[in-house]
Amino acid sequence: MLKDSEIRAALKAKIQDGLAEFYTGQSPAVDVNVYGYWVLAHRDGESAALLRVRTGRDAGKVHTWMIGSDSSRITRSDMHGKDPVAFAMTGGLKKSGVNRRDVLKSFKIWAYLEYNDDGDEVDNSENALTEEVEYIVNYLAKFPTLGLTDSSLQGCMPMQIEEMEIVNYGEILANVAFCSIDVVMFKSVT
């Protein structure tokens, strides 16, 4: 079965590929940090230094994506949509699929873009981040296994945008999109 770090590395690679495609033809080039792990010490960082890009159009500004593990849940594949007590009472736990468990691994994805509101309702950082994130949602949907070939991998659920807000990082503000993606695998328990 795949390790969380392997799934995060695959997510990172696909997000980088999607961002490269999204920004193709932009001049000057747009660079975006993509980390396959949580780089801040806590949710609302005191400093935005790790979120700033060093080169490209946004050099010195916050423009970063991060991927972190959220949770891992194990269920029986034959129980989906059934009441667990009724299922156990009818002997379902002994009849079908006793040697297989579905593992649902959830990952949080955060996208950051330095706040910019020059009084324009169209050209602002909230709209720019929304377009970028929606593009990545659609891009990842093209790769249900993230390019991974592990036989236990069943696929990914579509990435979800859960919330967008403005976060204060000391001297700067950043628009942040809080997203999630679930990866489904199966595991034999024999």
C-alpha positions, -999 to 999 in steps of 0.1 A, spaced: 0 0 0 12 35 -8 27 57 19 13 92 25 46 107 14 43 89 -20 8 102 -25 18 138 -15 48 136 -39 24 125 -67 0 153 -58 29 178 -58 41 167 -92 6 170 -107 -1 204 -92 32 216 -105 24 203 -140 -11 219 -138 3 252 -127 29 251 -155 1 245 -180 -21 272 -165 6 298 -167 20 288 -202 28 318 -223 29 343 -194 56 368 -197 75 372 -174 72 336 -163 52 328 -132 69 307 -106 49 291 -78 63 273 -47 47 238 -43 56 219 -11 46 183 -6 44 189 32 32 216 57 61 241 59 46 265 85 49 259 123 12 267 127 -19 275 107 -16 313 108 21 319 103 40 347 119 62 352 88 55 347 51 91 341 42 86 304 32 55 313 11 73 339 -10 86 330 -45 122 340 -54 119 343 -92 95 351 -119 67 376 -121 57 372 -85 93 374 -71 92 385 -34 54 379 -32 34 351 -16 24 324 -42 26 289 -27 8 256 -26 12 231 3 0 195 7 -5 178 41 -19 146 54 -53 150 71 -68 116 81 -69 80 73 -101 59 77 -107 22 72 -141 8 62 -154 -24 49 -161 -22 12 -194 -41 15 -208 -17 41 -211 15 21 -245 31 27 -256 4 53 -264 8 90 -234 -8 107 -255 -23 136 -280 -39 112 -252 -51 90 -235 -69 119 -268 -83 132 -275 -100 98 -241 -116 98 -228 -94 71 -194 -92 88 -189 -129 82 -204 -133 48 -188 -109 23 -155 -91 19 -141 -102 53 -105 -100 40 -107 -66 24 -108 -31 38 -111 2 20 -87 28 32 -97 64 26 -67 88 30 -76 125 31 -51 153 23 -54 190 29 -42 213 2 -36 250 8 -31 276 -20 -18 310 -11 -16 342 -31 -5 376 -18 -35 399 -13 -40 425 -40 -70 447 -41 -63 478 -62 -100 487 -61 -107 465 -91 -136 441 -88 -123 419 -117 -85 420 -114 -77 411 -78 -60 383 -59 -92 366 -48 -104 362 -84 -68 352 -95 -65 325 -68 -101 312 -76 -92 308 -113 -59 291 -104 -75 267 -79 -104 258 -102 -80 251 -130 -60 227 -107 -93 210 -96 -101 203 -133 -65 193 -141 -63 167 -113 -96 152 -124 -78 141 -156 -55 119 -135 -77 97 -111 -47 77 -100 -22 107 -100 0 86 -124 7 61 -96 6 24 -105 2 7 -71 -23 -21 -73 -40 -11 -41 -49 23 -54 -85 26 -64 -84 63 -74 -89 98 -61 -121 117 -54 -123 151 -71 -104 179 -52 -128 200 -32 -125 237 -24 -137 240 12 -132 276 20 -114 308 9 -103 336 33 -78 363 39 -50 354 64 -26 379 81 10 368 79 27 395 99 34 423 75 13 410 46 -21 396 38 -27 365 16 -58 350 1 -59 313 11 -79 285 -5 -84 255 18 -89 224 -3 -90 187 2 -87 155 -18 -95 119 -8 -75 89 -21 -92 54 -20 -71 23 -16 -79 -13 -6 -60 -34 19 -62 -71 25 -63 -80 62 -51 -116 58 
